[in-house]
Amino acid sequence: MKIDEFHKAIARGEISPLYYFHGDEPYLMERAVKRLMEFVVAPDFRDFNLDVFYGNECKGDEVASVAQTLPMFAEWRMVLVKRAGDLSQAALEILASCIADPPPTTCLVFVGEKLDQRKKFFLEMKKKGELVECKRPYENQLGAFIREEARGLGKRVEPAAADMLVYLVGNNLGELTTQLEKVALFVGQRETISVEDVRGIVSDTKVESVFDLTNALGERDLGKALRSLATILRDGEAPLMLLAMIARHFRQLWRVRDLMAQKTPQQDMSRLSGVNPYFLKGVMAQARNFTAAELRKVFENLYATDLALKGGGAKRPALTVERLVMDVCGIGPK
């Protein structure tokens, strides 16, 4: 079951006695569990009907015993096991018997990053309950996520503003939501969130410097690029994350350059390249700064830098990234 299917089922009032939430996006798992909890256990009765365990601390018989307990003054009891990936094999075997015949008045919920569907526990869970995947969305899905979050705040987000928020914050859904809430408070009664609103509120985050760095590289402005890089590294940004953002920017430049060479109409260029119209003119201007051979050389340098950072050959990662910046701007050795 996908996470959106879970939310649709909850909206229809369809509750399973068993859930296992798994995936690489903790924000989606936390929000799904919270919504399930709100539906299953009334706040006034949570002291009686909500039990929380941690997989690295509990035993299988403890969880199974509580799951068999009838709820008090309510229809449901909820038993939540966090860090379920840390449950021992012995605990999983005990719980496999429990979930093979789940208590009808208990909603037993597990939260963990990964699962092994070869194990009896997960085979029984798949038969009797729901395995809910909480997968981190792809970059092209983040705009829809932001628009949905904004609707919940009573706001509408301009497409370019959503793109700007993703560019500045990245794909961390929790941080995206936090920053969007800040912007929504800033605009007050105004219904629409603009690019200027996002830049004004989110610009203090360290990711703003990444935005400045990639633009400086596209403009081949070495001084500006080195200043931005110094700020980013001083704030403790991971070099590999930084490298990924640079590579993303140059993929866009290369795609736009190819479309320009094909004399693609500007209104189609945005759609085909995935660059929002708000940013397209700037990207086009930067694309003109590089020949195809130079862009190929940029990606050779990106690949070499990636190998150096991952392989441990770069004893001083900051200098390795600085060398990349100099090469991209055309200053380093050929």
Buried (B, 14 or more C-beta within 10 A) or exposed (E): BEBEEBBEBBEEEEBBBBBBBBBEBBBBBBBBBEBBBEBBBBEEBBEBBBBEBEBEEBBBEBBBEBBBBEBEEBEBBBBBBBBBBBBEEEBBBBBBEBBBEBBEBBBBBBBBBEBEEEBBBBBBBBEBBBBBBBEBBEBEEBBEBBBEBBEEBEBEBBBBBBBBBBBBBBBBBBBBBEBBBBBBEBBEEEEEBBBEBBBEBBBEBEBBBBBBBBBBBBBBBBEBBBBBBBBBBEEEBEBEEBBBBBBEBBBBBBBBBBBBEEEBEEEEBBEBBEBBBBBBEEBBEBBEBBEEEEBEBBEEBBEBBBEBBEEEEBEEBBEBBBBBBBBBBEEBEE
